[in-house]
Amino acid sequence: MPTMVTFRRMRAGRSKSGRCALAALATSIALVGASSCSLVVDTDGLAGVDDREAGPLSEDGGPDARGDGATNESATNQDASADVAADVQGCARYKNAAFCNDFEGVDPLSSAVWTSADVDASVGTLGLTTSFSVSAPHAASFDVPASSPNCSFILLYRRFNGVFSTLSTHVSLRVENSGYAFSLSTSSTLANTSYQILVLFDVGAAPTILLQTVISGTPSDTAAIQLQPSTTPIGRWVDLSFEYKPGAHAFLVALDDASVSLTVPADLIIKNPSISVGPFCTGNAIRLQADDVAVFLGP
């Protein structure tokens, strides 16, 4: 019988609930001995949530710190791979993104950039580092010590209000220990139903992409699939991207030289999508860095 751990936290007018199931799942879905966890964020009608659309971009390609709620209209029908040039760094590589943060400029961890930064000092720390980065000099640094309770999390969360036909995301991650490091959530045409995709890094095993269905705040595992990069992703920078294919009802997920197609239910729609960057639902020590977070949205 799996051990079920439930947590709920109220913070700054928004609620988040999640569940961890510490279970050994079948080898075919690549979760043997791993913790199957969930971070649930309501994607529709959430009281107190920042109602900004995808933030506008400043002239240098970075996120506009004004947070005035305008959407970058030039970002429509763009994808994360189409606008990347090898000779530029940071948000300049994603100049047509609806949202981008390369953790440079004035206070890149602030609520002017993110919908929220959920940090509990008793759990761990979130800050900027110059020791590791993709686009120098800074990257975000997340650190959860070994003494943290199970299902602890430190997150940068960004929500995008509206209904979109396409969605692409990119993030560079450097994960030093096993744990969940990134999630994407979106809605459904069904009442009280949403979906989330979690990315699990595991020392000694390939990364796992986990799809969960969330009904009335309760998640259940729907599908899981492994990525098989040619080099272990632990302890080095990797590029993680998602691209939604509406005709196929699938997400193309890529991690460096590995990619998989994750089929999603037909009722999934890109409505009020959100991303969460950082470690969550971890009972072990985990340290990771993130850089160059970009989101592209199509009308």
Secondary structure, 3 states (H helix, E strand, C coil): CCEEEEEEEEECCEEEEEEEEECCCCHHHCCCCCEEEEEEECCCCCCCCCCCCCCCECCCCCECCCCCCCCCHHHCCCCCCCCCCCCCCHHHHHCCCCEEECCCCCCCCCCCCCCEEECCCCCCEEEEECCCCCCCCCEEEEEECCCCCCCEECEEEEECCCEECEEEEEEEEEECCCEEEEEEEEEECCCCEEEEEEEEEECCEEEEEEEEEEECCEEEEEEEEECCCCCCCECCEEEEEEEEECCCCEEEEEECCEEEEEECCCCEEEEEEEEEEEEEEECCCEEEEEEEEEEEEEC
